[in-house]
Amino acid sequence: MDYQRLWQAVAPDDFGPRVSAVWTDEYLTEIRAEPSDIVVVDPGNGFNYVFDLAGSMSDSPAPWSPRVLGVWGPSQPGASLRQDSRIKGHPRPRRGQDDRGHLIAFASGGGYDINLLPMDAALNRGWSDDGARFRAMERRAAASPGTLFFIRPIYSDDTDRPTRFEVGVQDGDELIVDAFANEDTRSGAMSSSALRRAAALPIDRDLIVGCLDTTNAHDALFDKGWRSGPGSLSRGERNLVAGVTGHVAESVTELLLDALQWHVLWHFTGPGRHGVDLLFLAPDDKVVAVEVKGTLVPGRVPRLSRRELGQMSAAWVDKADNPGTAELGLQSVDVYGGVVAVNFADLTWRVGLTSNFAVLRPVLDVAHLESLAWLDEE
């Protein structure tokens, strides 16, 4: 649909009624629904929902499900408390990869019931590139209450699950429009290549020394490999020191970020490797799940593992045996992500951050760690 042409042809206040009329005409032509079944519902959140009753109020229901044809209205300040019981009470989507997605985001005044439909988790949670763009449009509407926002579900069968969405948000005198498939468009786990583009920030040697107890055999072995290089270790010693390197890197990371007013909420202490290493509260009150990598090899930037679920992917953060997020009742949609690579030989550390677990962005300056607002920029 040519939304831009309609936007130029009418006043902004007239756009919503006009576009909903076009949605209705196109739907009636394609589906051959009864015009009397198409109603406009205002559930009290300031938005107008064009809805097909599909004969549900008559003795002759249509063969397709009742469903929303489109929503439009000015964004509203979000409610102060999310009622999770209302979401859980909504029918569970039949497709296992789907969420009970909000047509209008909670932060923009969206509610429950008619506002919920089956939405792919990667799109709804911003995990994919499409999801990141979708969430950026939602944030733009939420940031300026009164901004026109619309979303039109497109259906290709008789169910109430859309195959794609057409979305628009007002930006001053302009209208930004995009379309999104209701599916997981991710190509794979998040790439950590951004770490190679990140600034190599310096580490004071004494900070590392302070993290070691050389009376401990494992720490002493790490100290030997650090000062004399990994070539000074036998193959067996290198295998032993690998885990120690990770633990020391985590301790160093805690101290470096603590100096920047990042406060540790949780750190991994048990055996094995099941989830994120650290959870921090950043200076602007954002929760950040951090994976830490360490190396003794000069010039090397460690990479994330791609075995099974890729490390720091949204699915990996959300898995049930990820103790940090599970214990705090968090999911990837609630947190930001970070990857820290500590090179002990070079005395440097690099950081990559993500707001959506789809794209890792390099930290180019310490100022990027003092506020994470730049991550939310489109």
N, C-alpha and C positions, 0 to 999 in steps of 0.2 A: 504494500500500500504506500502511496506517495504522501507521507505525512508532511513533508516539507512544503509541498504545494498547498495543502490545506492550511498549514500554519501561516503561510504568507497571505492567504485569501481571507482569513477571518481575524477578529480581535481575539487576544488570548483568552478572555473570559468566555468567548463563544466556542472555543476549540473543543472542549470536552463534550458538550451536547452534540456538536456536529460530527466528531469522530465516532462517537458511540452510535449515531444514526447510520453511519457508513458501515461500521462493524455489523450492525443488525441486518442491513440490506444484503451484505455479502453472505452472511450466515444463512439467511432465509433462502437465498438463491441456491446456495450449495447444498444445504441439508434438507430443504423443503419442510422446515419446521412450521408449526402453526404460529402466526404472528401474535396470537393471544397468549402464547406461552412465554414470550419474551418480556421480561419485567426488569425494571431498574430498582435496585435495592440500596438503601443507605442504612448500613448497620449502626450508624451513630459515630463513625470515625471520620466523617467529612468526605469520604470517598463514595463514588457511585459505581455500583457493580451491575453490569448488564448480565442477566442470568436467564438461561433457558430452563424452564420448568419441565420440559420434555414430557408433557402430559401427566405429570405426577399428581396433579390436583384433579384429574378427571378419571373416568372409568376406562380410558383407552390410552395408557402410557405409550410413549414413543419407544422404538427399539434402542435408542441411544440413552445415555445417562444424563440426568440433570447436570448442568455445568455452567461455569462462568465464561462469558464471551469476551469480556474486557472490563477493566477498571480504570477510572480516571478521577483526579481530584487534586487539591492542593495538599502538600505534605503537612503533617501535623507534628507537634512535639510528642515523642513516644511516652507511653505510660511509664510510671516509675518502677513498676514491678511486673515481671513476666510471670504469667500464670501457666506454669509447665503442665499442671493437671489438665488444663483445657486442651493443650496440644496433644497430650497422651490419650485423651478421651476421643480424639478424632480417629476415624478408621485408619488402620495401618495400611500404607501402600502395598499393593501386591508385588511390585518389583522390589527385590531386596536391596538394590542400590539407591532407592529413593528415600527422601525425607518427606515429612509433612511440611512442605515449603510454604512460606508466606508470599502471597502475591504482592502485597504492600508490606515492606519491612516493618518490623516492630518499632524500630527507631524513627520511622516516618509516620507513626500513628496506626499502623496495620494491626488488626486484631486477630481473631480466631475464626472458627466455623466456616463461613462462606469465603474467608480470606485464605484458607488452607487448601492445598491440592498436592498431588504427587509431583515432586520435583527432584531431579537427579541431585544426589548429594554433592558431587563435584561442582555443579553449577550453583547450588544453593549456598554452599559453604565457601565458595571462592577458591576452590582447590585448583581448578584449571585456568588456562588463560582466559577462556570465555567467562568462567566464574569470577575471575578478578575484575574483568570489565563490568560484569553485571553488578558486583558489589560496589564498584566505584560509582556507578550511576545511582545506586541506592544511597550511598553516603552523600552524594551531591544533593539529593533531595532532602535528606535528613538534616544536613548542615544549614539549610535555609528554609525554615518552615514557611509555608505559603507558596512554595515552588510547585508548579504543575508537574505531575508525574503520572504516567499511564503504563499499563502492561496489558497486552492482548495475548491470551493463550490461543494457539492454533492446534486443532485436532485432526487426526488422520483416520480415526476409527470411531467406534461408538462408545468408547469409554470416557471417563472424566480425566484421563491423563493426557496432557498436551504433548505434542511432538516438538514444539518449539514455541518461543515467545518473541513478540515484538515489543520493545520497550522504548519509552521516550521520557526525557527530563528537560525541563526548561533551564536555560542558562542565560539569564538576562533577557535580551530580546531574541535570542536564538533558541532553537530546539535541537537537542542531541538525540539521535535515534539509532538504535542498534537492534540486531536480531540474534537469538541464542537458541541452539539446539538443546532440547531437554535430554541430554545424554552426557556421558563422561568423555570429553574431548582431549583428555590428557594423553600425551605421548609416552609418559613413563614417569619415573621418579624425578624429583627436582634435581637439577644439575648443580654441582658445587663449583663449577668453573668460575663463578663470581669471586671465589676466594683468591684466585690468581690475579684478579684485577684490583683486589682490596689493598689498601695501604699497609705496608709492613711496619707496624708500630713497634717501638723499642721496648725491651724488657730489661730491667736492671738485674744483673747477675746475682746480686745479694738476695733479691726476692726469691729466686729459685733455690739458692742455698738454704734459705729459711724454711723451705718446704720439705727439706730432707732430714732424715735421722740416719746418719751413716753408721750408727751402731746396729742398725737393721740390715741384714744381709741383702735383701732385695734393693733397698735404697742405696746401699754401698755399690751394688752392681750397676745400678742406674748412673750413679756418680762417676764410676769408671768409664762407662760408655759415653757419658756427656763430655767429660774433660778430655778423654783420649780418642774419642770417635768410635763409632760402631765397629770399625775394623779391629779394634782392640779386644772385642768379645768373640768367643767361640760361637758356633751355631746354636748350641744349647743355651748359652748365656743370652744370646740375642732373643731366643724364644721366651726366656724367663723375664727379660727386661721389657718386653713389649707391653705387658699389662701394667707394669710399674710406670712406664712412660705416660700411659693414659691417665693414671691416678695423679701423678705429679702435675700433668697438664691441667687437670681439673682444679687442683689446689691453686695453681698459678692463676688460672682464669678467675676463680673466686676473688682472689686478692686484687687483681687488676680491675675487675668490674666493681668491686666494693669501693675502690678509690674514686670511682665515677658515680657513686651513690646508687649502685645496683645492689639490692638486698636479696640474699638467698632465701627462697621459700622452701626449697627441698633439694637434697642432693642424694645421688645414688650411693648406697653403702653396702648393699648385699652382694653375694657372689653371682657370677654370670652377667650377661648383658641382655636385658629385656626392653629397655626403653631409654628415654632421654636421660642425660647425665645430671643436668641441673635445671631448676626452675627459679627464675629471678623475678623480682618486682623492679621494673625499670623506673627511672626518675619521674616519668610522667604517668606512673601508675598502670603501665601496661605489663601484663604477665608474659614472660618470654621463656619458652622451652629451649634449652641450649644443649647442643651436642658438641663435645670437645674432642679434638684430635691432636695428637702430639707426635713429634718425630725427632730423631737424633741425627738425621741425614741433612747435611748442608744443602740449601736451595730447594728442598722438597716442600710441596704444599700437600698435606694429606687429603685424601678424597673420602666422600661418604660411601658406605657400602651399598651395593645394589643387589645383594642377595635377598631372596624372598621379597619382603616389602622394603622398598628403598628407604634408607634412613632419612628422617625428617620429612617424609611424605606425610600428607594428612592422615592417610590410612594407618601408617605406622604409629603416629602419635595417638590415634584413637583406639588402638588395639587394647584388648582387655588386660593383657599382662604387661602393660606399660605402667609401672607402679606409681611414678610421680604424678602423672595426670589423673590416673584412676583414684589415688588416695585423696586428691584435692577436688575430685569431681569435675575435672576440666576435660574439654575436648579441643580439637584443633581450631574449631570455630571461635573458641574463647581466648586463644593465646596467639602470640606472635612466635616466630621461630628464629633461632640463631645457630650459626655454626662458627666455632672458634678453632683455628689451626695454630698450634704453638710449635715453633721451630726452635728447639733448644740450642742447636748448633749456631744458628744465626742470631739468637737472642731477639727474636721477633714474634709477634702474634698478628694474625689477620682475622677479620670478622666479616661474616655475611649475615644479613638479616632478611626475613620474609614476613609479610603480613598475611599471606594466603597459602603458603606451603606449595605454591606452584612456581614461583620465580624467586630465586635468591639474589639479593642486591648487595653489592660490595660496599663496605664501610670505607670511605675515602678519607675521613678525617675524624679525630676524636669527638668533634662536635656532633657527629652522627650518632654517638652513643649517649649524648646528654639529653636528647629528645628524639623520639621515634616518629614525630609528626611527618617527616619527609617520606616515610614508608607508605603513608596513606595518600600521597599525591598521585594523581592519575598518571 
